[in-house]
Amino acid sequence: MEKAETPDVEKDVEETESDFKEREEDVIHFSGAVDISSLGNADELIKLPLSSLHPTQLAVGRQQVNAKREIVQRKMKKKKPKKLEKFLKEHPIPVVVGPGGVLYMIDHHHLGSALVAEGIEETYIAKILDLSSFPTDVFWAEMMSRHYIWPYDEQGRKLGGTGVPGLIALAVTTFTHPPAEFIERLPSSLTDMKDDPYRSLAGLVRKAGGYEKKWAPFAEFKWANYFRTRVSIAADQSPDHPDVMSLAMVHARGAEAGQAGLPGYLGSAHEAHPEK
């Protein structure tokens, strides 16, 4: 989701007892059914089951999910429950409340998938917007206009369209309403999301300094679709294979990426500085 600028999930936080207690006072806890009418504002943290959250994209980069899992595992290995608890509070999942009180997550799909894979059942959310009173069609049009959804499949195909994978408009504003196919195929849970290796490649190239982290809706998915027709990833290759990464870095710095208006483009004149 790259959708809103949130704290870097890879930032290793150190907690103090006073900090933990201070954050603990801001948390609203729910058990059983979710009382949507009681959900707080965006500055309030609410602990909910991950199973209650609905994705707004069809795919994640599985390699990137595994990287998030390693971060979560490090928190869990310390055998200090408050360590993991603080980490989760530092990275709440932003949600929009839709018709029927359905909670749609608009970012942190990779982190959420990692938490589920590690057997963590609950995490913290922040309500960004309540659109529960909107008719369904108006709700989806509003989600589209706010760039809260990514109506492309795991192969970069624009759902409901005739576009060729990788040959994409670099903004989702080509739609005024999500295609029916997208709504039909939207996963109902994090466990149902598909793997897009090019989304992983986009994250890896950014980490390697191929382009800058910039706020823009679905920035890394746009880079993923740019790489899709320029860099081949064989079935037996990982996105971090040296040959794959080398070619992707060349394309990330090439003039064509700049002409495409990709977010965070650096150009060939800038020296690559890998993220720490």
N, C-alpha and C positions, 0 to 999 in steps of 0.2 A: 502496500500500500503505500510507501513513498507518497502518501497523499497529504500528509501534514507533517510539519517539522516537529519531531518529537525527540527526546533524548536518545542518544546512540545506545542501542541495545548491548553493544560490546564494551561500554564503559564499566569498568570494575569499580563498584562503589564500596566504600568502607562505612560501616555504621557505628554510631555511638548510641548508647542507651537513651540519651535525652532526645536525639533525633527520631529514634524509633517511636518513642512514646508520643512525641509531638505529632507524627504522621498518623499514629494509631487513633488519635482523637478525631481525625477527619474521615475515618472510614465508616461506611454504612454497610452492615452485614445483612444478608438475606439467606434464609434457608427455605427449602421447598419451592413453592411456586413464587414467581417473580411478581411483585406488586409494582407494576409500571408507574402507577400514579405517584408512588413514593420515591421514584428515582430522583436523585439530586441533580445539581448543576454540574457543569464541566469541571469545576474546581473541587468537587467532592468525589472521593473514591468509593466504589461500590464493589463488593466481592460477590461474584456470581459464578455458576458452573460454566466451564468452557463449552459444554454441550448446548447451552442456550444461545450461543452466538452464531450468526449466519454470515458467511463470507459474501463479499461483493466483487469477487473475481473468481475465475474458474481454476486458476493454476498458481502454484508457487514453484520456486526453484528448490528441488529436493536437496541439492548440495548445500544451499544456503540455510535450509531448515536444519540440516545436520550440524552446521556451524553454530547455529543458535543452541542446539541441543548440548553441544560441548560447553557452552557458557553456562547453561542451566545445570549441567552435571557438576561443574566446578563449584557452583553455589551449594549444591546438595551434598557434595563430598565433605564439605567443611563441618557437616553434622551440627550445624547451628541453624535451627528453623528460622530464627529471626533474620538471618543473612538472606535466605531465599525470599522471605516475606518482604524485606526492604527492597530487594531487587524488583519484585513484582509491582510494588507500589511506585517504584521509580519509572516503570514502563507500563502504565495502564493502557488498556485497549480502548480507543475511542469508538463510540457507537452512535448510530442514529436509530431512534425508535420509529418503526414503521407501522403500517396498518395492522391491527390485531395485537399490537404490543410486541411484534417481532423485533429482535435486536440485531441490527446489521452493523458488523464491524467494518470500519472504513480505513483501517491501517493495522499493522502488526500481524498480518496473516502468517508470516514466517515464524515469528515468536510464538503465536498461538498454536501453530502446528507443532512446534518443538515442545511446548509444554504438554500437549496431549500425548505426544510420543514418549515423553518421560513419565507418564502416569500421573501428572498433576491435574486434578479435576477442577480446581477453581482458580480464578485470577481476578485482578481488579480492572474495572472498566470506568470510563468517564463518559457521561452522556453529553454529546456535542449538540444534538438537535432532536427535537420531538416532532415527528411528522405523522404521528399515529392517527391524527384526525383526517389526514388526507385520503381521498379516494385512491385506490390502488394505481390507476393509470397516472394520476397527477403526482403521486408519490414517486414513481419511477422516473417521470419526466424531471422532477425536481432533483432527484439523485443524479441524473445525467447532467443537468445544468450546473451542478456544483462539483462535477468531476469526481464523484464518490464511487463510481463503478467503472470497470474496465471490460467492455463488451467484446473481448477477443478470446479465442480458445487457446489451449496449450501449444498449438502450432502457429500461433500468431494470426489466425484467420479471423477476420471481422465477421462476427455472427450476424446472420441476416443479410449479408452483403455478398458481393462476388469478387472481392479483392483477393489478390494473391498473397500468401503468407510472406511477411517481411516488407511488402510494398504498402506501407501504411501512411495514413495521415498522422502527423505527430501530435495531434490533439483529438480528444474524443468528441469535439464539437461538430464533427461531421454528422452526428446523430442529434436529432431533437428529442428522441424517445428511444429507450433501449429496445433492441429487436426482441420479438417474442421468443426467438430461439435462445437468446441469452437468458431470459427470465426462466424459461423451461429448464435450461441446463445448469442454472446456478446451483452450486452445492448447498445442501441444507446443513452441512456441518464441515468442520475443518478436516475431518478424516476422509472426506470425499473429494478433496481437491486433487487435480492432476499435477504431474510433474512437467515443468518446462525447463529443460536444461539451459536454454538461452537466457532465461531469467537469472539462473545461477551464474552464467558467464558474465552477464552485465554487472552483477554484484562483485564478481572477482576482478573484473577490469577496473572498476572504480576503486576497489581496495588497492590495486596495484598502481594507482595513479594515472590511469588512462584518461579519466575525466574527473571533474570535481563533483562532490555531492552538493546538489542544488535543489532548493525546494521547487518542485513542479509536479503536477498530478501525474502519477505513474511514470516518473522519470526513467526508472530502470527497466520498465517494460518497453518503453520507447527505444531504449538502447538495445534491448533484447531483440526486438523486431528489426532493428537496423543490422545487427550482426547475423540475423537468421539467413539471409540470402548471400552473405559474404564470407561466412566462416562455417566450415563443415565440422560437425561433431559426430563421429562414427558411433554406431550402436555400442561398441565395446570401449568407448572413450569417456572419460570424465571431463566435465567442462574445464577443470583445472589442468588438463594435460598440457605440457609445455608447448607443443605445436599449436594447439588451439589457442592458448593464451597469447603466444607470440603474434599470430596472425590477427587476433582480435585487437591487440594493442596498436598494431599498424593502422587498422581501420579506424580505431577510436581517435587517433591523432591526424588522420587524413583530412584533406580539404572537403571531401564529400560529406563528412559528418558535420562540419561547420555549416556547409550550405544547407543541410537538412534542418538546421536549427535545433540540434539536440541539446538538451539542458546539461550544463556543466562542461561543454566542449572547451578544450584547452588549446588545441592546435599543436603542430609539430615543434614550434619554437620553445614551448615550455618543457622543462625537465620533469620527468615523472617522479613524483614523491609519494611512495606507498603510504597508505593510512596506517597509523599505529594501532 
